[in-house]
Amino acid sequence: MIYLILSVFISSSLFVIFKLFDKYQVNTFQAIVINYITAFCCGFFFYGNGITLTEMIERPWNIGAIILGGLFISVFILMALTAQRNGLSVASVAGKMSVVIPVIFAVIVYKEHLSTLKIAGILLALLAVYLTTVKNDGGTFDRKKLLYPMLLFLGSGVIDTAIKYIETNYVAKGETPIFSAGIFGCAFLAGIIILFLRRDFKITGKTILGGILLGIPNFYSIVFLLKALRPEHIGDSSTVYPINNVAIVMLSTIFGIILFKEKLIVKNWIGIAIAIISIVMIAISAQPVNA
């Protein structure tokens, strides 16, 4: 459970860093690209155990890392487009409610059992995500603008599902950090291509610093999540992903209140309360019956 707690805390801190990007006028996309090379370096130099780039390319998870790297950049762009066209609340809801995709996949492919308590907890988690992020405008979807939210929903769900599948079937024990580095390295290459296509070459020192400060926690957020998904820890996708997603939304909201004096409506507070209840229910359902 400690790895899941660390992943939630670090992932929530990423939203704080993004918020600071706005305050200090950091070029967000450039910082994202720098963040990816920083995260790659964290894994390659600190956890590579002497592995070379050639050896990384020969790993059985290499193709999966390439696909995930492209998905990371694509989902980031979709998140930005959804926030611009539909609002930040819709982007957050679409991204976090995608938890249903890896849960369904886990039940079908890994034959994970969904107890009545866990099903109720997952449904409450979805409700909590919505209520925590909805604003005074109602936060509802415009049916004419469903394309980007739907693509974001699918993309986020595919990433979570693919990470678990590749990590389970192709990543050897002890290689989780270097696998994470591989994903970030591929995401960096995809980001560089996009920067060249956009001819976005002007970069500032604060953007570089912002990218570095984002990349270090971003690396560990993925590493800890993957460790939590390991069979010797929690392992159960239908437990890890719902708790992870709803806890991130809840903690990010709390950070917003404390650090940035953000105002919440009654629905948001109800959402936080439901989030806590859902996390407890899912956690209890994950415990062995005869423990």
matplotlib code that plots the C-alpha trace (Angstrom):
import matplotlib.pyplot as plt

x = [0.0, 3.0, 3.8, 0.2, 0.2, 3.5, 2.2, -0.9, 1.0, 3.6, 1.0, -1.0, 2.0, 2.4, -0.9, 0.7, 3.7, 1.4, -0.4, 2.9, 3.7, 0.7, 1.9, 5.5, 4.5, 6.4, 5.9, 3.9, 4.5, 8.2, 8.4, 6.6, 9.1, 12.0, 10.2, 10.3, 14.1, 14.6, 12.5, 14.4, 17.7, 16.4, 15.7, 18.7, 21.5, 20.2, 18.5, 20.0, 22.7, 25.0, 22.5, 23.2, 20.8, 21.3, 20.4, 17.3, 16.2, 16.6, 14.3, 11.0, 9.0, 10.6, 7.7, 5.3, 7.4, 7.4, 3.6, 3.1, 5.5, 3.4, 0.2, 1.7, 2.2, -1.1, -3.2, -1.5, -2.5, -6.0, -6.1, -5.1, -7.7, -10.5, -9.7, -9.7, -12.9, -14.9, -13.4, -11.0, -13.7, -14.7, -11.0, -10.5, -13.7, -13.0, -9.4, -10.1, -13.4, -11.4, -10.6, -13.5, -11.4, -8.5, -11.0, -13.1, -9.9, -8.7, -11.9, -12.0, -8.3, -6.9, -10.2, -10.0, -13.0, -15.3, -17.2, -20.4, -18.4, -15.8, -18.4, -20.2, -16.8, -15.9, -19.3, -18.9, -15.4, -16.7, -19.4, -16.8, -14.5, -17.4, -18.7, -15.1, -14.4, -17.8, -18.1, -21.0, -21.6, -22.7, -19.6, -21.8, -20.8, -21.9, -23.1, -21.7, -18.3, -18.0, -15.1, -12.2, -13.6, -14.3, -10.8, -9.3, -11.4, -10.3, -6.7, -6.3, -7.9, -5.7, -2.6, -3.5, -4.5, -1.4, 1.0, -0.4, -0.5, 3.1, 4.5, 2.9, 3.9, 7.2, 8.9, 11.2, 11.3, 13.6, 13.3, 10.3, 12.4, 14.2, 11.0, 9.5, 12.6, 12.0, 8.5, 9.6, 12.5, 10.1, 7.7, 10.6, 11.4, 7.7, 7.7, 10.9, 9.2, 6.1, 8.3, 10.1, 6.8, 5.5, 8.9, 8.8, 12.5, 12.6, 13.2, 13.8, 15.8, 12.7, 11.1, 14.1, 14.0, 10.3, 10.7, 13.4, 11.3, 8.4, 10.4, 11.8, 8.4, 6.8, 9.3, 8.7, 4.9, 5.0, 7.6, 5.6, 2.3, 3.9, 5.3, 1.9, 0.6, 3.1, 1.6, 3.8, 2.3, -1.4, -1.3, -5.1, -5.9, -9.5, -8.3, -5.2, -6.6, -9.9, -8.0, -5.2, -7.5, -10.0, -7.3, -5.4, -8.5, -9.2, -5.7, -5.2, -8.4, -7.2, -3.8, -5.7, -7.6, -4.5, -1.9, -3.9, -7.0, -9.3, -13.0, -15.2, -19.0, -21.1, -20.9, -17.1, -17.2, -19.7, -17.4, -14.4, -16.5, -17.7, -14.1, -12.9, -15.8, -15.1, -11.4, -12.1, -14.7, -12.3, -9.4, -11.5, -12.8, -9.2, -8.3, -8.2, -11.3, -9.3, -6.7]
y = [0.0, 2.3, 2.5, 3.4, 6.2, 7.6, 7.5, 9.4, 12.0, 12.6, 12.6, 15.2, 17.4, 17.4, 19.5, 22.0, 22.3, 22.8, 25.5, 27.2, 27.1, 29.4, 31.8, 32.1, 32.0, 28.8, 27.3, 24.2, 22.1, 22.8, 22.0, 18.8, 17.7, 18.6, 16.7, 13.6, 13.7, 14.4, 11.4, 9.3, 10.3, 9.5, 6.0, 5.4, 6.8, 6.0, 2.7, 1.4, -0.8, -0.2, -0.9, 0.6, 2.2, -0.8, -3.2, -1.1, -1.3, -5.1, -5.5, -7.3, -4.3, -1.9, -1.8, -1.3, 1.6, 3.3, 3.0, 4.3, 7.2, 8.2, 7.9, 10.0, 13.0, 12.4, 12.3, 15.4, 17.2, 15.9, 17.1, 20.6, 20.6, 19.3, 21.9, 24.7, 23.6, 22.0, 23.4, 22.1, 20.2, 18.2, 17.4, 16.2, 14.1, 12.5, 11.6, 10.2, 8.3, 6.3, 4.1, 1.9, 0.7, -1.0, -2.3, -4.0, -5.3, -6.7, -8.5, -10.0, -10.8, -11.3, -12.8, -10.4, -10.8, -7.8, -8.2, -6.2, -3.9, -3.2, -2.5, -0.1, 1.5, 2.0, 3.5, 5.9, 6.7, 7.7, 9.9, 11.4, 12.3, 14.1, 16.0, 17.0, 18.6, 20.1, 23.8, 26.3, 25.9, 22.3, 20.8, 18.9, 17.7, 19.6, 16.9, 18.8, 18.8, 15.2, 14.3, 15.5, 14.3, 10.9, 10.6, 11.7, 9.1, 6.3, 7.5, 7.7, 4.3, 2.7, 4.0, 2.6, -0.7, -1.0, -0.1, -2.9, -5.4, -4.7, -4.5, -7.9, -9.8, -8.3, -6.4, -8.5, -8.0, -5.2, -3.5, -1.3, 1.9, 1.3, 0.4, 3.7, 5.5, 3.8, 5.2, 8.7, 8.5, 7.6, 10.4, 12.8, 11.8, 12.2, 15.6, 16.8, 15.9, 17.9, 20.9, 20.8, 20.6, 23.6, 25.4, 26.1, 26.5, 29.6, 28.3, 30.1, 29.2, 29.0, 26.6, 24.3, 24.6, 23.9, 20.8, 19.4, 20.1, 18.3, 15.4, 14.1, 13.5, 12.4, 9.6, 8.4, 8.7, 6.0, 3.9, 3.7, 3.0, 0.1, -1.2, -1.0, -3.1, -5.8, -9.1, -9.1, -5.7, -4.9, -6.2, -6.0, -3.5, -3.2, -2.0, 0.1, 2.2, 3.4, 4.3, 5.9, 8.1, 9.2, 9.9, 12.1, 14.1, 14.5, 15.4, 17.8, 19.5, 19.8, 21.2, 23.8, 24.9, 25.1, 26.4, 28.5, 29.5, 27.9, 28.0, 24.9, 24.6, 22.3, 19.6, 19.6, 19.0, 16.2, 14.7, 14.7, 13.0, 10.4, 9.9, 9.1, 6.6, 5.0, 4.6, 2.9, 0.5, -0.5, -1.0, -3.1, -5.2, -5.9, -7.5, -11.3, -12.8, -14.8, -12.1]
z = [0.0, 0.6, -3.1, -4.0, -1.3, -2.6, -6.2, -5.3, -3.3, -6.0, -8.8, -7.0, -6.6, -10.4, -10.6, -8.2, -10.5, -13.5, -11.5, -10.9, -14.6, -15.2, -12.4, -13.7, -17.4, -18.2, -21.7, -20.7, -23.7, -23.8, -20.1, -20.7, -23.3, -20.9, -18.2, -20.3, -20.9, -17.2, -16.2, -18.7, -17.2, -13.7, -14.7, -17.0, -14.9, -11.4, -11.9, -15.2, -13.4, -16.3, -19.0, -22.4, -24.9, -27.2, -24.5, -23.7, -27.3, -27.2, -24.1, -24.8, -23.6, -26.0, -28.5, -25.7, -24.4, -27.9, -28.1, -24.5, -25.2, -28.2, -26.1, -23.3, -25.7, -27.5, -24.3, -23.1, -26.3, -26.0, -22.4, -23.5, -26.3, -24.1, -21.4, -24.0, -25.8, -23.0, -19.8, -17.2, -15.2, -18.3, -19.0, -15.5, -15.4, -18.8, -17.8, -14.4, -15.2, -17.7, -14.7, -15.8, -18.9, -17.0, -14.4, -17.1, -18.8, -15.5, -14.9, -18.4, -19.0, -15.5, -14.1, -11.1, -8.8, -8.3, -5.0, -4.3, -2.0, -4.6, -7.4, -5.0, -4.2, -7.9, -8.7, -5.7, -6.9, -10.3, -8.7, -6.4, -9.4, -11.0, -7.9, -6.9, -10.3, -11.3, -11.1, -10.9, -14.6, -14.0, -15.6, -18.1, -21.5, -24.6, -27.0, -29.9, -28.4, -27.2, -29.6, -27.5, -24.1, -25.6, -27.1, -23.8, -21.9, -24.3, -24.4, -20.6, -20.2, -22.8, -21.2, -17.7, -19.3, -21.5, -18.6, -16.5, -19.3, -20.5, -17.0, -16.1, -19.2, -20.4, -17.6, -15.4, -11.7, -10.8, -14.3, -13.4, -13.2, -16.5, -18.2, -16.9, -18.3, -21.6, -21.8, -20.9, -23.4, -26.2, -25.1, -25.3, -28.9, -29.8, -28.1, -30.0, -33.3, -32.4, -31.4, -34.8, -36.6, -34.6, -35.0, -31.3, -30.7, -28.4, -24.9, -21.6, -18.5, -16.3, -18.8, -18.5, -14.7, -14.7, -16.9, -14.6, -11.5, -13.2, -14.5, -11.3, -9.4, -12.7, -13.0, -9.5, -9.8, -12.6, -10.8, -7.6, -9.5, -11.3, -8.1, -6.5, -9.5, -8.8, -7.4, -4.3, -3.4, -4.2, -7.8, -8.3, -11.1, -10.0, -6.6, -7.5, -10.4, -8.7, -5.5, -7.4, -9.6, -7.0, -4.4, -6.9, -7.7, -4.0, -2.9, -5.8, -4.8, -1.2, -2.4, -4.5, -1.4, 0.9, -1.5, -4.0, -2.0, -4.5, -3.7, -3.6, -4.0, -1.9, -4.6, -4.4, -0.6, -1.0, -3.7, -1.3, 1.4, -1.1, -2.4, 1.1, 1.6, -1.8, -1.1, 2.2, 0.6, -2.2, 0.2, 2.5, -0.4, -1.4, 1.9, 2.0, 3.6, 6.2, 6.9]

ax = plt.figure().add_subplot(projection="3d")
ax.plot(x, y, z, "-o")
ax.set_aspect("equal")
plt.show()
